[in-house]
Amino acid sequence: MSDVAVDEVAVDEGGEGEALLLLHGLGANRRIWQAVTPALARSRRVIAMDLPGFGDSQPLDGGFALESAADAIAA
């Protein structure tokens, strides 16, 4: 895994229980989930994040690559 600072990735969290991670597609950001997160958060912990370089997340050195994005998600 590459070194990714968690504070460089924008995340919204809510709810309690088993975690559900919501990821957006290319060209979008975590806000696409705002309409459904309240309902999901009634029964789960919901985590919506901006992939590196999207929304409010900082881009990674070297630009966007799926492998480095996966490392940021895991971090």
Steps between C-alpha positions, in 0.01 A plus 500: 500500500615852432509757777172690497409746773141444605450875549562547125183306419160664556257271683142527627392248766178425679306226672615204706558132446652308213688735265380571148752682278354707216731586210416726208586451135753700302397861455281505811552545876361375831205738487320277247407282798335776708145399402538141621741524794236596761297186426809278492631650825192380689640149507871532418805716534522676163828634364500706179838619380644704218759306305841672485487800268117518500265721701679627809776236503855594415654342189771242552853556378529368146132551418207264518558127461270220611770335711580821689128573543454151648784571744330826605171316556672234710681765708 
